[in-house]
Amino acid sequence: MKKKLWLIVCGLALFIAGYSIVQYLLFDARQAGFVQLKLMLSAKLNSFWYMMLYIHIVFGVLALVIGPFTLSSKLREKNVKRHRILGSIYIVSILFGGLAGLYLALNATGGWVAQLGFALLSIGWLITMFQALVHIKKRNIQGHQKWMLRNYALTFAAVTLRIWLPLFTVLFGFDHFQYSYAVIAWLCWVPNFIVMEWYIQRKLHALMDNRHVTKMT
């Protein structure tokens, strides 16, 4: 990832991670705006739901913060051992955060459209991580890097979700929150994934072109 883009991603990730820690972990999660909205919409939230929420927040924050450092080629080349340790923590974070997220998705506000959107996000999160793990086990570094990029595009949904939420609230108000949230359930990750896939394919073609030029010379 280029330095400026990497710094922007890091900054946004750290900001949302800090916001989530303060809102859900330092203060009572029941007072968080997201939870309050669910309660206002007559949602019944039991202790198991709150436990899954905490698991999703803790491990989601870890993945969000660690991700950019595992993607940096400079940091990886400086200390491979550290890269592997961070990568292991990242994998565990995705596993627990993804499974908890899948449970939360099935109880998401916004009806079946939102539930399906968030469920596919969680499933995609787990599948892309599994693919990244399979490729690194086979020592396919390039394949591993591609799947890690796809995976972090989905991890970054934690940031884009919180960009779309206030925007939709301003545009459409709280009266239509359920409809807005159903759209955001898809909007928070699908564009991320499409843009990342475009970037990967562009990078791949550039690499192939460079190899072709090298062979010609």
PyMOL CGO cylinders between C-alpha atoms (Angstrom):
from pymol import cmd
from pymol.cgo import CYLINDER

trace = [
    CYLINDER, 0.00, 0.00, 0.00, 1.31, 3.48, -0.83, 0.3, 1, 1, 1, 1, 1, 1,
    CYLINDER, 1.31, 3.48, -0.83, 2.42, 5.56, 2.12, 0.3, 1, 1, 1, 1, 1, 1,
    CYLINDER, 2.42, 5.56, 2.12, -0.26, 8.29, 1.96, 0.3, 1, 1, 1, 1, 1, 1,
    CYLINDER, -0.26, 8.29, 1.96, -3.09, 5.80, 1.53, 0.3, 1, 1, 1, 1, 1, 1,
    CYLINDER, -3.09, 5.80, 1.53, -1.62, 3.64, 4.30, 0.3, 1, 1, 1, 1, 1, 1,
    CYLINDER, -1.62, 3.64, 4.30, -1.51, 6.64, 6.66, 0.3, 1, 1, 1, 1, 1, 1,
    CYLINDER, -1.51, 6.64, 6.66, -5.14, 7.57, 5.86, 0.3, 1, 1, 1, 1, 1, 1,
    CYLINDER, -5.14, 7.57, 5.86, -6.29, 3.99, 6.44, 0.3, 1, 1, 1, 1, 1, 1,
    CYLINDER, -6.29, 3.99, 6.44, -4.32, 3.83, 9.70, 0.3, 1, 1, 1, 1, 1, 1,
    CYLINDER, -4.32, 3.83, 9.70, -5.74, 7.15, 10.89, 0.3, 1, 1, 1, 1, 1, 1,
    CYLINDER, -5.74, 7.15, 10.89, -9.35, 6.17, 10.18, 0.3, 1, 1, 1, 1, 1, 1,
    CYLINDER, -9.35, 6.17, 10.18, -8.85, 2.71, 11.68, 0.3, 1, 1, 1, 1, 1, 1,
    CYLINDER, -8.85, 2.71, 11.68, -7.36, 4.11, 14.89, 0.3, 1, 1, 1, 1, 1, 1,
    CYLINDER, -7.36, 4.11, 14.89, -10.09, 6.74, 15.17, 0.3, 1, 1, 1, 1, 1, 1,
    CYLINDER, -10.09, 6.74, 15.17, -12.94, 4.24, 14.82, 0.3, 1, 1, 1, 1, 1, 1,
    CYLINDER, -12.94, 4.24, 14.82, -11.13, 1.77, 17.10, 0.3, 1, 1, 1, 1, 1, 1,
    CYLINDER, -11.13, 1.77, 17.10, -10.78, 4.45, 19.78, 0.3, 1, 1, 1, 1, 1, 1,
    CYLINDER, -10.78, 4.45, 19.78, -14.41, 5.49, 19.36, 0.3, 1, 1, 1, 1, 1, 1,
    CYLINDER, -14.41, 5.49, 19.36, -15.58, 1.87, 19.72, 0.3, 1, 1, 1, 1, 1, 1,
    CYLINDER, -15.58, 1.87, 19.72, -13.44, 1.25, 22.80, 0.3, 1, 1, 1, 1, 1, 1,
    CYLINDER, -13.44, 1.25, 22.80, -14.77, 4.37, 24.53, 0.3, 1, 1, 1, 1, 1, 1,
    CYLINDER, -14.77, 4.37, 24.53, -18.41, 3.81, 23.55, 0.3, 1, 1, 1, 1, 1, 1,
    CYLINDER, -18.41, 3.81, 23.55, -18.70, 0.07, 24.12, 0.3, 1, 1, 1, 1, 1, 1,
    CYLINDER, -18.70, 0.07, 24.12, -15.95, -0.89, 26.57, 0.3, 1, 1, 1, 1, 1, 1,
    CYLINDER, -15.95, -0.89, 26.57, -15.20, 2.11, 28.78, 0.3, 1, 1, 1, 1, 1, 1,
    CYLINDER, -15.20, 2.11, 28.78, -18.85, 3.13, 29.06, 0.3, 1, 1, 1, 1, 1, 1,
    CYLINDER, -18.85, 3.13, 29.06, -21.94, 0.94, 29.31, 0.3, 1, 1, 1, 1, 1, 1,
    CYLINDER, -21.94, 0.94, 29.31, -22.73, -0.61, 25.92, 0.3, 1, 1, 1, 1, 1, 1,
    CYLINDER, -22.73, -0.61, 25.92, -26.42, -0.29, 26.74, 0.3, 1, 1, 1, 1, 1, 1,
    CYLINDER, -26.42, -0.29, 26.74, -26.04, 3.48, 26.49, 0.3, 1, 1, 1, 1, 1, 1,
    CYLINDER, -26.04, 3.48, 26.49, -24.40, 3.37, 23.05, 0.3, 1, 1, 1, 1, 1, 1,
    CYLINDER, -24.40, 3.37, 23.05, -26.42, 5.06, 20.31, 0.3, 1, 1, 1, 1, 1, 1,
    CYLINDER, -26.42, 5.06, 20.31, -26.59, 1.90, 18.18, 0.3, 1, 1, 1, 1, 1, 1,
    CYLINDER, -26.59, 1.90, 18.18, -27.93, -0.19, 21.07, 0.3, 1, 1, 1, 1, 1, 1,
    CYLINDER, -27.93, -0.19, 21.07, -30.36, 2.54, 22.12, 0.3, 1, 1, 1, 1, 1, 1,
    CYLINDER, -30.36, 2.54, 22.12, -31.81, 2.61, 18.60, 0.3, 1, 1, 1, 1, 1, 1,
    CYLINDER, -31.81, 2.61, 18.60, -32.34, -1.16, 18.66, 0.3, 1, 1, 1, 1, 1, 1,
    CYLINDER, -32.34, -1.16, 18.66, -34.10, -0.86, 22.02, 0.3, 1, 1, 1, 1, 1, 1,
    CYLINDER, -34.10, -0.86, 22.02, -36.26, 2.00, 20.71, 0.3, 1, 1, 1, 1, 1, 1,
    CYLINDER, -36.26, 2.00, 20.71, -37.30, -0.23, 17.81, 0.3, 1, 1, 1, 1, 1, 1,
    CYLINDER, -37.30, -0.23, 17.81, -38.59, -2.79, 20.33, 0.3, 1, 1, 1, 1, 1, 1,
    CYLINDER, -38.59, -2.79, 20.33, -35.65, -5.18, 19.98, 0.3, 1, 1, 1, 1, 1, 1,
    CYLINDER, -35.65, -5.18, 19.98, -35.24, -7.62, 22.86, 0.3, 1, 1, 1, 1, 1, 1,
    CYLINDER, -35.24, -7.62, 22.86, -31.56, -7.93, 23.70, 0.3, 1, 1, 1, 1, 1, 1,
    CYLINDER, -31.56, -7.93, 23.70, -30.55, -10.73, 26.07, 0.3, 1, 1, 1, 1, 1, 1,
    CYLINDER, -30.55, -10.73, 26.07, -27.24, -11.24, 27.89, 0.3, 1, 1, 1, 1, 1, 1,
    CYLINDER, -27.24, -11.24, 27.89, -25.94, -13.59, 25.16, 0.3, 1, 1, 1, 1, 1, 1,
    CYLINDER, -25.94, -13.59, 25.16, -26.47, -10.87, 22.53, 0.3, 1, 1, 1, 1, 1, 1,
    CYLINDER, -26.47, -10.87, 22.53, -24.44, -8.42, 24.63, 0.3, 1, 1, 1, 1, 1, 1,
    CYLINDER, -24.44, -8.42, 24.63, -21.69, -11.03, 25.08, 0.3, 1, 1, 1, 1, 1, 1,
    CYLINDER, -21.69, -11.03, 25.08, -21.50, -11.53, 21.30, 0.3, 1, 1, 1, 1, 1, 1,
    CYLINDER, -21.50, -11.53, 21.30, -21.43, -7.75, 20.84, 0.3, 1, 1, 1, 1, 1, 1,
    CYLINDER, -21.43, -7.75, 20.84, -18.46, -7.42, 23.21, 0.3, 1, 1, 1, 1, 1, 1,
    CYLINDER, -18.46, -7.42, 23.21, -16.60, -10.26, 21.46, 0.3, 1, 1, 1, 1, 1, 1,
    CYLINDER, -16.60, -10.26, 21.46, -17.27, -8.70, 18.06, 0.3, 1, 1, 1, 1, 1, 1,
    CYLINDER, -17.27, -8.70, 18.06, -16.11, -5.26, 19.24, 0.3, 1, 1, 1, 1, 1, 1,
    CYLINDER, -16.11, -5.26, 19.24, -12.93, -6.45, 20.99, 0.3, 1, 1, 1, 1, 1, 1,
    CYLINDER, -12.93, -6.45, 20.99, -11.70, -8.69, 18.19, 0.3, 1, 1, 1, 1, 1, 1,
    CYLINDER, -11.70, -8.69, 18.19, -12.99, -6.38, 15.46, 0.3, 1, 1, 1, 1, 1, 1,
    CYLINDER, -12.99, -6.38, 15.46, -10.99, -3.50, 16.95, 0.3, 1, 1, 1, 1, 1, 1,
    CYLINDER, -10.99, -3.50, 16.95, -7.88, -5.70, 17.11, 0.3, 1, 1, 1, 1, 1, 1,
    CYLINDER, -7.88, -5.70, 17.11, -8.24, -6.69, 13.45, 0.3, 1, 1, 1, 1, 1, 1,
    CYLINDER, -8.24, -6.69, 13.45, -8.95, -3.11, 12.38, 0.3, 1, 1, 1, 1, 1, 1,
    CYLINDER, -8.95, -3.11, 12.38, -5.82, -1.76, 14.10, 0.3, 1, 1, 1, 1, 1, 1,
    CYLINDER, -5.82, -1.76, 14.10, -3.44, -4.63, 13.30, 0.3, 1, 1, 1, 1, 1, 1,
    CYLINDER, -3.44, -4.63, 13.30, -4.49, -5.00, 9.65, 0.3, 1, 1, 1, 1, 1, 1,
    CYLINDER, -4.49, -5.00, 9.65, -2.57, -2.05, 8.13, 0.3, 1, 1, 1, 1, 1, 1,
    CYLINDER, -2.57, -2.05, 8.13, 0.65, -3.15, 9.83, 0.3, 1, 1, 1, 1, 1, 1,
    CYLINDER, 0.65, -3.15, 9.83, 0.37, -6.66, 8.36, 0.3, 1, 1, 1, 1, 1, 1,
    CYLINDER, 0.37, -6.66, 8.36, -0.22, -5.17, 4.89, 0.3, 1, 1, 1, 1, 1, 1,
    CYLINDER, -0.22, -5.17, 4.89, 2.81, -2.87, 4.95, 0.3, 1, 1, 1, 1, 1, 1,
    CYLINDER, 2.81, -2.87, 4.95, 5.61, -4.44, 2.86, 0.3, 1, 1, 1, 1, 1, 1,
    CYLINDER, 5.61, -4.44, 2.86, 8.24, -2.23, 4.51, 0.3, 1, 1, 1, 1, 1, 1,
    CYLINDER, 8.24, -2.23, 4.51, 7.29, -3.31, 8.02, 0.3, 1, 1, 1, 1, 1, 1,
    CYLINDER, 7.29, -3.31, 8.02, 7.06, -6.92, 6.88, 0.3, 1, 1, 1, 1, 1, 1,
    CYLINDER, 7.06, -6.92, 6.88, 10.56, -6.86, 5.36, 0.3, 1, 1, 1, 1, 1, 1,
    CYLINDER, 10.56, -6.86, 5.36, 12.06, -5.19, 8.44, 0.3, 1, 1, 1, 1, 1, 1,
    CYLINDER, 12.06, -5.19, 8.44, 10.86, -7.87, 10.85, 0.3, 1, 1, 1, 1, 1, 1,
    CYLINDER, 10.86, -7.87, 10.85, 9.35, -11.07, 9.46, 0.3, 1, 1, 1, 1, 1, 1,
    CYLINDER, 9.35, -11.07, 9.46, 8.93, -12.59, 12.93, 0.3, 1, 1, 1, 1, 1, 1,
    CYLINDER, 8.93, -12.59, 12.93, 6.86, -9.61, 14.11, 0.3, 1, 1, 1, 1, 1, 1,
    CYLINDER, 6.86, -9.61, 14.11, 4.80, -9.83, 10.92, 0.3, 1, 1, 1, 1, 1, 1,
    CYLINDER, 4.80, -9.83, 10.92, 3.99, -13.47, 11.67, 0.3, 1, 1, 1, 1, 1, 1,
    CYLINDER, 3.99, -13.47, 11.67, 3.01, -12.70, 15.27, 0.3, 1, 1, 1, 1, 1, 1,
    CYLINDER, 3.01, -12.70, 15.27, 0.72, -9.85, 14.18, 0.3, 1, 1, 1, 1, 1, 1,
    CYLINDER, 0.72, -9.85, 14.18, -0.68, -12.05, 11.43, 0.3, 1, 1, 1, 1, 1, 1,
    CYLINDER, -0.68, -12.05, 11.43, -1.52, -14.78, 13.95, 0.3, 1, 1, 1, 1, 1, 1,
    CYLINDER, -1.52, -14.78, 13.95, -3.31, -12.30, 16.20, 0.3, 1, 1, 1, 1, 1, 1,
    CYLINDER, -3.31, -12.30, 16.20, -5.15, -10.94, 13.17, 0.3, 1, 1, 1, 1, 1, 1,
    CYLINDER, -5.15, -10.94, 13.17, -6.33, -14.43, 12.14, 0.3, 1, 1, 1, 1, 1, 1,
    CYLINDER, -6.33, -14.43, 12.14, -7.64, -15.18, 15.65, 0.3, 1, 1, 1, 1, 1, 1,
    CYLINDER, -7.64, -15.18, 15.65, -9.36, -11.78, 15.72, 0.3, 1, 1, 1, 1, 1, 1,
    CYLINDER, -9.36, -11.78, 15.72, -11.13, -12.48, 12.42, 0.3, 1, 1, 1, 1, 1, 1,
    CYLINDER, -11.13, -12.48, 12.42, -12.20, -15.93, 13.61, 0.3, 1, 1, 1, 1, 1, 1,
    CYLINDER, -12.20, -15.93, 13.61, -13.83, -14.72, 16.84, 0.3, 1, 1, 1, 1, 1, 1,
    CYLINDER, -13.83, -14.72, 16.84, -15.01, -11.38, 15.42, 0.3, 1, 1, 1, 1, 1, 1,
    CYLINDER, -15.01, -11.38, 15.42, -16.47, -13.06, 12.33, 0.3, 1, 1, 1, 1, 1, 1,
    CYLINDER, -16.47, -13.06, 12.33, -18.37, -15.75, 14.21, 0.3, 1, 1, 1, 1, 1, 1,
    CYLINDER, -18.37, -15.75, 14.21, -19.75, -13.21, 16.69, 0.3, 1, 1, 1, 1, 1, 1,
    CYLINDER, -19.75, -13.21, 16.69, -20.60, -10.91, 13.79, 0.3, 1, 1, 1, 1, 1, 1,
    CYLINDER, -20.60, -10.91, 13.79, -22.52, -13.70, 12.08, 0.3, 1, 1, 1, 1, 1, 1,
    CYLINDER, -22.52, -13.70, 12.08, -24.69, -14.15, 15.17, 0.3, 1, 1, 1, 1, 1, 1,
    CYLINDER, -24.69, -14.15, 15.17, -25.27, -10.39, 15.44, 0.3, 1, 1, 1, 1, 1, 1,
    CYLINDER, -25.27, -10.39, 15.44, -26.13, -10.25, 11.71, 0.3, 1, 1, 1, 1, 1, 1,
    CYLINDER, -26.13, -10.25, 11.71, -28.97, -12.69, 12.21, 0.3, 1, 1, 1, 1, 1, 1,
    CYLINDER, -28.97, -12.69, 12.21, -30.45, -10.24, 14.72, 0.3, 1, 1, 1, 1, 1, 1,
    CYLINDER, -30.45, -10.24, 14.72, -29.66, -7.03, 12.82, 0.3, 1, 1, 1, 1, 1, 1,
    CYLINDER, -29.66, -7.03, 12.82, -32.02, -4.08, 12.63, 0.3, 1, 1, 1, 1, 1, 1,
    CYLINDER, -32.02, -4.08, 12.63, -33.53, -3.52, 9.18, 0.3, 1, 1, 1, 1, 1, 1,
    CYLINDER, -33.53, -3.52, 9.18, -35.16, -6.86, 8.48, 0.3, 1, 1, 1, 1, 1, 1,
    CYLINDER, -35.16, -6.86, 8.48, -33.94, -9.69, 6.29, 0.3, 1, 1, 1, 1, 1, 1,
    CYLINDER, -33.94, -9.69, 6.29, -32.21, -7.35, 3.81, 0.3, 1, 1, 1, 1, 1, 1,
    CYLINDER, -32.21, -7.35, 3.81, -29.89, -5.99, 6.52, 0.3, 1, 1, 1, 1, 1, 1,
    CYLINDER, -29.89, -5.99, 6.52, -29.49, -9.43, 8.08, 0.3, 1, 1, 1, 1, 1, 1,
    CYLINDER, -29.49, -9.43, 8.08, -28.44, -10.94, 4.76, 0.3, 1, 1, 1, 1, 1, 1,
    CYLINDER, -28.44, -10.94, 4.76, -26.04, -8.08, 4.06, 0.3, 1, 1, 1, 1, 1, 1,
    CYLINDER, -26.04, -8.08, 4.06, -24.26, -8.36, 7.40, 0.3, 1, 1, 1, 1, 1, 1,
    CYLINDER, -24.26, -8.36, 7.40, -24.31, -12.18, 7.31, 0.3, 1, 1, 1, 1, 1, 1,
    CYLINDER, -24.31, -12.18, 7.31, -22.58, -12.20, 3.91, 0.3, 1, 1, 1, 1, 1, 1,
    CYLINDER, -22.58, -12.20, 3.91, -20.07, -9.68, 5.25, 0.3, 1, 1, 1, 1, 1, 1,
    CYLINDER, -20.07, -9.68, 5.25, -19.21, -11.99, 8.17, 0.3, 1, 1, 1, 1, 1, 1,
    CYLINDER, -19.21, -11.99, 8.17, -19.04, -15.07, 5.94, 0.3, 1, 1, 1, 1, 1, 1,
    CYLINDER, -19.04, -15.07, 5.94, -16.87, -13.22, 3.42, 0.3, 1, 1, 1, 1, 1, 1,
    CYLINDER, -16.87, -13.22, 3.42, -14.65, -12.03, 6.27, 0.3, 1, 1, 1, 1, 1, 1,
    CYLINDER, -14.65, -12.03, 6.27, -14.08, -15.61, 7.40, 0.3, 1, 1, 1, 1, 1, 1,
    CYLINDER, -14.08, -15.61, 7.40, -13.67, -17.07, 3.89, 0.3, 1, 1, 1, 1, 1, 1,
    CYLINDER, -13.67, -17.07, 3.89, -11.12, -14.48, 2.72, 0.3, 1, 1, 1, 1, 1, 1,
    CYLINDER, -11.12, -14.48, 2.72, -9.08, -15.05, 5.88, 0.3, 1, 1, 1, 1, 1, 1,
    CYLINDER, -9.08, -15.05, 5.88, -9.20, -18.82, 5.34, 0.3, 1, 1, 1, 1, 1, 1,
    CYLINDER, -9.20, -18.82, 5.34, -8.01, -18.33, 1.74, 0.3, 1, 1, 1, 1, 1, 1,
    CYLINDER, -8.01, -18.33, 1.74, -5.16, -16.09, 2.90, 0.3, 1, 1, 1, 1, 1, 1,
    CYLINDER, -5.16, -16.09, 2.90, -4.14, -18.74, 5.43, 0.3, 1, 1, 1, 1, 1, 1,
    CYLINDER, -4.14, -18.74, 5.43, -4.28, -21.55, 2.83, 0.3, 1, 1, 1, 1, 1, 1,
    CYLINDER, -4.28, -21.55, 2.83, -2.07, -19.59, 0.41, 0.3, 1, 1, 1, 1, 1, 1,
    CYLINDER, -2.07, -19.59, 0.41, 0.58, -18.75, 3.01, 0.3, 1, 1, 1, 1, 1, 1,
    CYLINDER, 0.58, -18.75, 3.01, 0.68, -22.40, 4.11, 0.3, 1, 1, 1, 1, 1, 1,
    CYLINDER, 0.68, -22.40, 4.11, 1.45, -23.25, 0.47, 0.3, 1, 1, 1, 1, 1, 1,
    CYLINDER, 1.45, -23.25, 0.47, 4.10, -20.48, 0.48, 0.3, 1, 1, 1, 1, 1, 1,
    CYLINDER, 4.10, -20.48, 0.48, 2.19, -18.62, -2.20, 0.3, 1, 1, 1, 1, 1, 1,
    CYLINDER, 2.19, -18.62, -2.20, 3.14, -15.12, -1.01, 0.3, 1, 1, 1, 1, 1, 1,
    CYLINDER, 3.14, -15.12, -1.01, 1.42, -13.23, -3.83, 0.3, 1, 1, 1, 1, 1, 1,
    CYLINDER, 1.42, -13.23, -3.83, -1.82, -15.15, -3.39, 0.3, 1, 1, 1, 1, 1, 1,
    CYLINDER, -1.82, -15.15, -3.39, -1.66, -14.62, 0.37, 0.3, 1, 1, 1, 1, 1, 1,
    CYLINDER, -1.66, -14.62, 0.37, -1.21, -10.88, -0.06, 0.3, 1, 1, 1, 1, 1, 1,
    CYLINDER, -1.21, -10.88, -0.06, -4.18, -10.64, -2.45, 0.3, 1, 1, 1, 1, 1, 1,
    CYLINDER, -4.18, -10.64, -2.45, -6.51, -12.44, -0.05, 0.3, 1, 1, 1, 1, 1, 1,
    CYLINDER, -6.51, -12.44, -0.05, -5.27, -10.35, 2.87, 0.3, 1, 1, 1, 1, 1, 1,
    CYLINDER, -5.27, -10.35, 2.87, -6.09, -7.20, 0.91, 0.3, 1, 1, 1, 1, 1, 1,
    CYLINDER, -6.09, -7.20, 0.91, -9.58, -8.53, 0.17, 0.3, 1, 1, 1, 1, 1, 1,
    CYLINDER, -9.58, -8.53, 0.17, -10.00, -9.46, 3.83, 0.3, 1, 1, 1, 1, 1, 1,
    CYLINDER, -10.00, -9.46, 3.83, -8.98, -6.04, 5.12, 0.3, 1, 1, 1, 1, 1, 1,
    CYLINDER, -8.98, -6.04, 5.12, -11.36, -4.39, 2.66, 0.3, 1, 1, 1, 1, 1, 1,
    CYLINDER, -11.36, -4.39, 2.66, -14.10, -6.22, 4.59, 0.3, 1, 1, 1, 1, 1, 1,
    CYLINDER, -14.10, -6.22, 4.59, -12.52, -5.41, 7.96, 0.3, 1, 1, 1, 1, 1, 1,
    CYLINDER, -12.52, -5.41, 7.96, -12.60, -1.74, 6.93, 0.3, 1, 1, 1, 1, 1, 1,
    CYLINDER, -12.60, -1.74, 6.93, -16.40, -1.99, 6.77, 0.3, 1, 1, 1, 1, 1, 1,
    CYLINDER, -16.40, -1.99, 6.77, -16.23, -1.00, 10.46, 0.3, 1, 1, 1, 1, 1, 1,
    CYLINDER, -16.23, -1.00, 10.46, -15.02, 2.42, 9.27, 0.3, 1, 1, 1, 1, 1, 1,
    CYLINDER, -15.02, 2.42, 9.27, -17.25, 2.87, 6.22, 0.3, 1, 1, 1, 1, 1, 1,
    CYLINDER, -17.25, 2.87, 6.22, -20.31, 1.80, 8.23, 0.3, 1, 1, 1, 1, 1, 1,
    CYLINDER, -20.31, 1.80, 8.23, -19.71, 4.73, 10.58, 0.3, 1, 1, 1, 1, 1, 1,
    CYLINDER, -19.71, 4.73, 10.58, -19.25, 7.10, 7.65, 0.3, 1, 1, 1, 1, 1, 1,
    CYLINDER, -19.25, 7.10, 7.65, -22.53, 6.11, 6.01, 0.3, 1, 1, 1, 1, 1, 1,
    CYLINDER, -22.53, 6.11, 6.01, -24.58, 6.08, 9.25, 0.3, 1, 1, 1, 1, 1, 1,
    CYLINDER, -24.58, 6.08, 9.25, -24.42, 9.81, 10.05, 0.3, 1, 1, 1, 1, 1, 1,
    CYLINDER, -24.42, 9.81, 10.05, -24.76, 10.69, 6.36, 0.3, 1, 1, 1, 1, 1, 1,
    CYLINDER, -24.76, 10.69, 6.36, -27.97, 8.66, 5.97, 0.3, 1, 1, 1, 1, 1, 1,
    CYLINDER, -27.97, 8.66, 5.97, -29.26, 10.01, 9.29, 0.3, 1, 1, 1, 1, 1, 1,
    CYLINDER, -29.26, 10.01, 9.29, -28.78, 13.59, 8.11, 0.3, 1, 1, 1, 1, 1, 1,
    CYLINDER, -28.78, 13.59, 8.11, -30.34, 12.89, 4.70, 0.3, 1, 1, 1, 1, 1, 1,
    CYLINDER, -30.34, 12.89, 4.70, -33.27, 10.71, 5.77, 0.3, 1, 1, 1, 1, 1, 1,
    CYLINDER, -33.27, 10.71, 5.77, -33.62, 11.19, 9.55, 0.3, 1, 1, 1, 1, 1, 1,
    CYLINDER, -33.62, 11.19, 9.55, -34.36, 8.63, 12.27, 0.3, 1, 1, 1, 1, 1, 1,
    CYLINDER, -34.36, 8.63, 12.27, -37.90, 7.99, 11.03, 0.3, 1, 1, 1, 1, 1, 1,
    CYLINDER, -37.90, 7.99, 11.03, -36.54, 5.86, 8.18, 0.3, 1, 1, 1, 1, 1, 1,
    CYLINDER, -36.54, 5.86, 8.18, -33.60, 4.38, 10.08, 0.3, 1, 1, 1, 1, 1, 1,
    CYLINDER, -33.60, 4.38, 10.08, -34.58, 0.75, 9.45, 0.3, 1, 1, 1, 1, 1, 1,
    CYLINDER, -34.58, 0.75, 9.45, -34.64, 1.30, 5.69, 0.3, 1, 1, 1, 1, 1, 1,
    CYLINDER, -34.64, 1.30, 5.69, -31.39, 3.26, 5.79, 0.3, 1, 1, 1, 1, 1, 1,
    CYLINDER, -31.39, 3.26, 5.79, -29.71, 0.57, 7.84, 0.3, 1, 1, 1, 1, 1, 1,
    CYLINDER, -29.71, 0.57, 7.84, -30.79, -2.12, 5.37, 0.3, 1, 1, 1, 1, 1, 1,
    CYLINDER, -30.79, -2.12, 5.37, -29.00, -0.19, 2.60, 0.3, 1, 1, 1, 1, 1, 1,
    CYLINDER, -29.00, -0.19, 2.60, -25.94, 0.51, 4.78, 0.3, 1, 1, 1, 1, 1, 1,
    CYLINDER, -25.94, 0.51, 4.78, -25.65, -3.21, 5.58, 0.3, 1, 1, 1, 1, 1, 1,
    CYLINDER, -25.65, -3.21, 5.58, -24.54, -3.63, 1.94, 0.3, 1, 1, 1, 1, 1, 1,
    CYLINDER, -24.54, -3.63, 1.94, -23.06, -0.22, 1.27, 0.3, 1, 1, 1, 1, 1, 1,
    CYLINDER, -23.06, -0.22, 1.27, -20.51, -0.54, 4.10, 0.3, 1, 1, 1, 1, 1, 1,
    CYLINDER, -20.51, -0.54, 4.10, -18.65, -3.46, 2.46, 0.3, 1, 1, 1, 1, 1, 1,
    CYLINDER, -18.65, -3.46, 2.46, -19.63, -4.11, -1.16, 0.3, 1, 1, 1, 1, 1, 1,
    CYLINDER, -19.63, -4.11, -1.16, -17.96, -0.93, -2.58, 0.3, 1, 1, 1, 1, 1, 1,
    CYLINDER, -17.96, -0.93, -2.58, -14.88, -1.64, -0.41, 0.3, 1, 1, 1, 1, 1, 1,
    CYLINDER, -14.88, -1.64, -0.41, -14.57, -5.10, -1.90, 0.3, 1, 1, 1, 1, 1, 1,
    CYLINDER, -14.57, -5.10, -1.90, -15.13, -3.90, -5.48, 0.3, 1, 1, 1, 1, 1, 1,
    CYLINDER, -15.13, -3.90, -5.48, -12.52, -1.13, -5.17, 0.3, 1, 1, 1, 1, 1, 1,
    CYLINDER, -12.52, -1.13, -5.17, -10.00, -3.52, -3.61, 0.3, 1, 1, 1, 1, 1, 1,
    CYLINDER, -10.00, -3.52, -3.61, -10.60, -6.12, -6.33, 0.3, 1, 1, 1, 1, 1, 1,
    CYLINDER, -10.60, -6.12, -6.33, -10.03, -3.42, -8.97, 0.3, 1, 1, 1, 1, 1, 1,
    CYLINDER, -10.03, -3.42, -8.97, -6.80, -2.43, -7.20, 0.3, 1, 1, 1, 1, 1, 1,
    CYLINDER, -6.80, -2.43, -7.20, -5.61, -6.06, -7.03, 0.3, 1, 1, 1, 1, 1, 1,
    CYLINDER, -5.61, -6.06, -7.03, -6.34, -6.70, -10.71, 0.3, 1, 1, 1, 1, 1, 1,
    CYLINDER, -6.34, -6.70, -10.71, -4.69, -3.42, -11.72, 0.3, 1, 1, 1, 1, 1, 1,
    CYLINDER, -4.69, -3.42, -11.72, -1.63, -4.26, -9.63, 0.3, 1, 1, 1, 1, 1, 1,
    CYLINDER, -1.63, -4.26, -9.63, -1.51, -7.78, -11.10, 0.3, 1, 1, 1, 1, 1, 1,
    CYLINDER, -1.51, -7.78, -11.10, -1.66, -6.54, -14.69, 0.3, 1, 1, 1, 1, 1, 1,
    CYLINDER, -1.66, -6.54, -14.69, 1.03, -3.94, -13.96, 0.3, 1, 1, 1, 1, 1, 1,
    CYLINDER, 1.03, -3.94, -13.96, 3.27, -6.69, -12.53, 0.3, 1, 1, 1, 1, 1, 1,
    CYLINDER, 3.27, -6.69, -12.53, 2.68, -8.91, -15.59, 0.3, 1, 1, 1, 1, 1, 1,
    CYLINDER, 2.68, -8.91, -15.59, 3.45, -5.99, -17.93, 0.3, 1, 1, 1, 1, 1, 1,
    CYLINDER, 3.45, -5.99, -17.93, 6.69, -5.27, -16.06, 0.3, 1, 1, 1, 1, 1, 1,
    CYLINDER, 6.69, -5.27, -16.06, 7.74, -8.92, -16.34, 0.3, 1, 1, 1, 1, 1, 1,
    CYLINDER, 7.74, -8.92, -16.34, 6.95, -8.88, -20.06, 0.3, 1, 1, 1, 1, 1, 1,
    CYLINDER, 6.95, -8.88, -20.06, 9.09, -5.76, -20.59, 0.3, 1, 1, 1, 1, 1, 1,
    CYLINDER, 9.09, -5.76, -20.59, 11.92, -7.35, -18.57, 0.3, 1, 1, 1, 1, 1, 1,
    CYLINDER, 11.92, -7.35, -18.57, 11.86, -10.47, -20.77, 0.3, 1, 1, 1, 1, 1, 1,
    CYLINDER, 11.86, -10.47, -20.77, 11.83, -8.35, -23.94, 0.3, 1, 1, 1, 1, 1, 1,
    CYLINDER, 11.83, -8.35, -23.94, 14.91, -6.44, -22.80, 0.3, 1, 1, 1, 1, 1, 1,
]
cmd.load_cgo(trace, "trace")
